[in-house]
């Protein structure tokens, strides 16, 4: 059917108007997307200001409630495991009335900035903290990791040796205790109790050996020094540690800072670390066998409820629910499985109870059922 010139002009106008409307809608959506991206970029950029090596700053809105410190807690984490560190911090603070100073050691400036933003923008806002970029030059070129160890890549970063230097991050006149925790730990007890454990006069630390009443009762592996030390080496033979001595796990460590300094334990740890670059002293691990050597006969055994370990290994199924849900004071997911990576494994709900979502959405989902990206 033919159209008059007037009708054709009217139809064309309507088509142009519809096309313009569609273009405008696309433009609005595009601008909204760009705005969201810019907002997120600006928010992330705010965390990129120039930090010093040692950071102890909070905003006026987010300031610790007191300057008094009852307990010093050290946690070490690279960028890829910040999700674990934040859960550890959260579990400590939620289960104590003590004033806790957290010392958070990281692997780079980027990680330090991310850590600062994560704390600032979440419920962890008011925790007292130092964020420390570990000076890798302190250990670079002075360590060697067995290539046959399944976690050799993890152990090869200088950050894993940072626990040697705990006293160096505290005031020179501080003589009390400090607690070191791995980043795959949840604390269910009062951290003050652990920090105030009695350390014998001739010892420098409190630590948990693999052999204790809990591991024996539930048939959890009890490793010995023979699995970690090369007993063919003359230096290992000279220190005369029996092969059957039960290994200790330094993922939880209480340090008597004053004695550690006076006995120059850091220097001794570095000696045994560096010696392994020239001679094969250790069969597995990185800092773990060094700590086993240096702290031999120098540690007080902590209550085994303060270190329920191997929750990241297949042996975790041997533990009863009653132990972990009602009696255990500290849970350690050492092993290859982590609860933020395998959230549906047994006991993972004990970790998720303290999970803190990443405000940049880079490391942790907002719900347990979301896909985890770390």
SULHURA-V397927 format. One line per field, one symbol per residue. ss: DSSP state (H for helix, E for strand, - for the rest). phi: phi as a letter, one per 30 degrees, with the letter a starting at -180 (. if undefined). burial: + if it has 24 or more other C-alpha atoms within 12 Angstrom, else -. Layout:
BEGIN
ss: ???
phi: ???
burial: ???
END
This chain:
BEGIN
ss: ----HHHHHHHHHHHHHHHHHHHHHHHHHHHHHHHHHHHHHHHHHH-------EE---------------EEEEEE--HHHHHHHHHHHHHHHH-----EEEEEEE--HHHHHHHHHHHH-------EEEEEE--HHH-------------HHHH--HHHHHHHHHHHH-------EEEEE---EEE---HHHHH---------EEEEE---HHHHH------EHHH-E----HHHHHH------E-EEEEEEEEEHHHHHH--HHHHHHHHHHH------E-----HHHHHHH----EEE--HHH-E-----HHHHH--HHHHHHH--EEE---------------HHHHH----------------------
phi: .dcdeddddddddddddddddddddddddddddddddddddddddddcdddddccbbbdddbcedbcdccbcbcbcadedbeededddedddddcbcddccccccbcadeddddedddddcbddecddacccddddddbeicbbceddddcddddddeedcddeceddccedcdcdcbccbddcbbcccdeddddcedceecccacacddcadddddchdebdcdedccddddedddddhceeddddccddbbccddddedddhdeddddddddeddcbdcbcaibdeddddddceibbcddedddadcidcbdddddddeedddbcdcacbddkdccddcbdcdeidddddecdbdddchcbbddbdddddbb
burial: -------------------------------------------+--+---+--+++++-----+----++++++++++++++++++++++++++---++++++++++++++++++++++++-++++++++++++++--+--+++++--------++++++++++++++++-----++++++++++++++++++++-+++---++++++++++-++----+-++-++++++-----+----+----++++++++++++++++---++--++++++-+---++++++++++++++++++++++++++++++++++-++-++---+++--+++++++--+++++++--+++++++++++++++-++++--+---+--
END
